[in-house]
């Protein structure tokens, strides 16, 4: 009887371990600036590469992109909503990718102090010195990540699209030494070099996105990088294609360094982003539209068509201005499907969830993306419209039976982000 009970206990323990192992997930947290951050495709053409990262991982890894536009290594650490809240999400066994530099350069390589209202050496406290404050904050992230039982990974900042002839300039590579007439051999104001030094000193693996994106941009050239890889408004922020290719470079280098390599999708013949198309909550009767991107590499056969179809009442169109239907066709040649955006829409007259599938196939390669939405039905009541214009005063316009509270503003300030 004892032996039987012992065997049952062992069997139950093994079964528990198998269940636990099957459901365990690793979270890959990404912290950084606007080149990595999330954006609303309805309001911006910018796409941070962190938005595109999930498609390169299996379902065992969840990307938690917490990058914030306008952040430097210092401001992300000091300002309450950012690093403080990320740490609460980090569990033992997780990974944290750390990419800063763009906004650390705000004072031209000089430190801006720690008081946003009284900055040193200029007008922006986010600035850090490459060989001083910048390193100090990188080390804080590393030490505090390790203290939580997670693995820090450093990533040098992606290049700015600053060309001189066919080559990315020093400033484009985050080396501000020429501002101080320093020779290129002097790395006193080189943020990527400083991060590499921290990686060696702290024994942290490093993804050299500066070098990787330098190669990417130079392979496209100035004109093509401008029209295809970056948004039209500046030379810093990637477009959807640029962000996808940068995320792919990062995933490939992680594979080369054996960082989560067994969880990375190496079969990147057809890439669709996002990997789960979740429309979120809406009121019944609303029509929701979501942007999806697709691109293909080394496709088999080398020439053909992909049919993109949606099920269960979802609709699809090549652009927002086109008619939506149940399917569209995309042509490709020479083994490559040119990077494209398309749009999926959903509507429902009653409350409840609505789920479907986006399927892309050329007869040999097939990819499926889950489609999810939830509609809330409102019943009874009276419609109320309340508008605060926030133009010249606190006045408002109220139409309907409601009570408008007085407004109050505390600690508000404006800040230009670029």
ChimeraX attribute file (.defattr): number of C-alpha atoms within 10 A of each C-alpha:
attribute: neighborCount
match mode: 1-to-1
recipient: residues
	/A:1	6
	/A:2	7
	/A:3	8
	/A:4	9
	/A:5	10
	/A:6	11
	/A:7	12
	/A:8	12
	/A:9	12
	/A:10	12
	/A:11	12
	/A:12	12
	/A:13	12
	/A:14	12
	/A:15	12
	/A:16	12
	/A:17	12
	/A:18	12
	/A:19	11
	/A:20	11
	/A:21	10
	/A:22	10
	/A:23	9
	/A:24	11
	/A:25	14
	/A:26	18
	/A:27	21
	/A:28	23
	/A:29	23
	/A:30	25
	/A:31	25
	/A:32	27
	/A:33	27
	/A:34	26
	/A:35	28
	/A:36	31
	/A:37	21
	/A:38	20
	/A:39	15
	/A:40	11
	/A:41	13
	/A:42	9
	/A:43	7
	/A:44	10
	/A:45	17
	/A:46	25
	/A:47	26
	/A:48	28
	/A:49	29
	/A:50	26
	/A:51	25
	/A:52	28
	/A:53	27
	/A:54	24
	/A:55	22
	/A:56	24
	/A:57	19
	/A:58	13
	/A:59	14
	/A:60	14
	/A:61	19
	/A:62	16
	/A:63	20
	/A:64	19
	/A:65	25
	/A:66	20
	/A:67	29
	/A:68	20
	/A:69	19
	/A:70	20
	/A:71	24
	/A:72	27
	/A:73	29
	/A:74	25
	/A:75	23
	/A:76	23
	/A:77	17
	/A:78	16
	/A:79	11
	/A:80	10
	/A:81	10
	/A:82	17
	/A:83	19
	/A:84	13
	/A:85	11
	/A:86	17
	/A:87	15
	/A:88	9
	/A:89	12
	/A:90	20
	/A:91	14
	/A:92	14
	/A:93	14
	/A:94	21
	/A:95	24
	/A:96	25
	/A:97	21
	/A:98	23
	/A:99	26
	/A:100	29
	/A:101	25
	/A:102	25
	/A:103	25
	/A:104	30
	/A:105	27
	/A:106	21
	/A:107	20
	/A:108	19
	/A:109	25
	/A:110	22
	/A:111	25
	/A:112	26
	/A:113	19
	/A:114	17
	/A:115	13
	/A:116	13
	/A:117	11
	/A:118	13
	/A:119	17
	/A:120	18
	/A:121	15
	/A:122	15
	/A:123	14
	/A:124	23
	/A:125	25
	/A:126	27
	/A:127	32
	/A:128	31
	/A:129	23
	/A:130	27
	/A:131	20
	/A:132	14
	/A:133	19
	/A:134	25
	/A:135	21
	/A:136	16
	/A:137	19
	/A:138	21
	/A:139	17
	/A:140	13
	/A:141	22
	/A:142	23
	/A:143	15
	/A:144	13
	/A:145	21
	/A:146	17
	/A:147	11
	/A:148	15
	/A:149	14
	/A:150	21
	/A:151	19
	/A:152	24
	/A:153	22
	/A:154	23
	/A:155	23
	/A:156	24
	/A:157	27
	/A:158	28
	/A:159	27
	/A:160	25
	/A:161	27
	/A:162	18
	/A:163	18
	/A:164	11
	/A:165	10
	/A:166	13
	/A:167	17
	/A:168	21
	/A:169	17
	/A:170	18
	/A:171	19
	/A:172	22
	/A:173	24
	/A:174	25
	/A:175	24
	/A:176	22
	/A:177	20
	/A:178	13
	/A:179	11
	/A:180	11
	/A:181	9
	/A:182	13
	/A:183	9
	/A:184	13
	/A:185	7
	/A:186	12
	/A:187	17
	/A:188	19
	/A:189	25
	/A:190	23
	/A:191	28
	/A:192	25
	/A:193	20
	/A:194	21
	/A:195	26
	/A:196	20
	/A:197	14
	/A:198	21
	/A:199	22
	/A:200	11
	/A:201	10
	/A:202	12
	/A:203	12
	/A:204	15
	/A:205	18
	/A:206	21
	/A:207	25
	/A:208	20
	/A:209	23
	/A:210	20
	/A:211	15
	/A:212	17
	/A:213	23
	/A:214	19
	/A:215	15
	/A:216	18
	/A:217	24
	/A:218	17
	/A:219	13
	/A:220	14
	/A:221	17
	/A:222	19
	/A:223	11
	/A:224	13
	/A:225	20
	/A:226	19
	/A:227	11
	/A:228	16
	/A:229	25
	/A:230	24
	/A:231	20
	/A:232	14
	/A:233	10
	/A:234	12
	/A:235	17
	/A:236	19
	/A:237	26
	/A:238	30
	/A:239	24
	/A:240	28
	/A:241	22
	/A:242	25
	/A:243	24
	/A:244	29
	/A:245	19
	/A:246	25
	/A:247	23
	/A:248	21
	/A:249	18
	/A:250	21
	/A:251	24
	/A:252	19
	/A:253	18
	/A:254	18
	/A:255	17
	/A:256	10
	/A:257	13
	/A:258	11
	/A:259	16
	/A:260	15
	/A:261	16
	/A:262	12
	/A:263	15
	/A:264	22
	/A:265	17
	/A:266	15
	/A:267	10
	/A:268	16
	/A:269	16
	/A:270	18
	/A:271	21
	/A:272	23
	/A:273	21
	/A:274	19
	/A:275	20
	/A:276	16
	/A:277	20
	/A:278	14
	/A:279	18
	/A:280	11
	/A:281	14
	/A:282	18
	/A:283	18
	/A:284	17
	/A:285	15
	/A:286	13
	/A:287	12
	/A:288	16
	/A:289	17
	/A:290	18
	/A:291	18
	/A:292	18
	/A:293	17
	/A:294	20
	/A:295	19
	/A:296	17
	/A:297	17
	/A:298	15
	/A:299	20
	/A:300	15
	/A:301	16
	/A:302	14
	/A:303	14
	/A:304	17
	/A:305	17
	/A:306	19
	/A:307	15
	/A:308	21
	/A:309	21
	/A:310	23
	/A:311	16
	/A:312	13
	/A:313	15
	/A:314	24
	/A:315	21
	/A:316	25
	/A:317	21
	/A:318	20
	/A:319	14
	/A:320	15
	/A:321	8
	/A:322	10
	/A:323	10
	/A:324	17
	/A:325	16
	/A:326	16
	/A:327	18
	/A:328	17
	/A:329	14
	/A:330	16
	/A:331	13
	/A:332	17
	/A:333	14
	/A:334	13
	/A:335	16
	/A:336	20
	/A:337	24
	/A:338	15
	/A:339	17
	/A:340	16
	/A:341	17
	/A:342	16
	/A:343	18
	/A:344	25
	/A:345	20
	/A:346	22
	/A:347	20
	/A:348	22
	/A:349	13
	/A:350	13
	/A:351	15
	/A:352	15
	/A:353	13
	/A:354	17
	/A:355	16
	/A:356	17
	/A:357	18
	/A:358	22
	/A:359	17
	/A:360	24
	/A:361	16
	/A:362	19
	/A:363	12
	/A:364	9
	/A:365	13
	/A:366	13
	/A:367	14
	/A:368	16
	/A:369	17
	/A:370	16
	/A:371	22
	/A:372	18
	/A:373	19
	/A:374	19
	/A:375	21
	/A:376	17
	/A:377	14
	/A:378	10
	/A:379	6
	/A:380	5
	/A:381	6
	/A:382	8
	/A:383	9
	/A:384	10
	/A:385	10
	/A:386	13
	/A:387	11
	/A:388	13
	/A:389	11
	/A:390	10
	/A:391	7
	/A:392	6
	/A:393	9
	/A:394	11
	/A:395	13
	/A:396	14
	/A:397	11
	/A:398	14
	/A:399	10
	/A:400	11
	/A:401	10
	/A:402	12
	/A:403	8
	/A:404	12
	/A:405	7
	/A:406	8
	/A:407	11
	/A:408	6
	/A:409	5
	/A:410	5
	/A:411	4
	/A:412	5
	/A:413	6
	/A:414	5
	/A:415	7
	/A:416	5
	/A:417	9
	/A:418	12
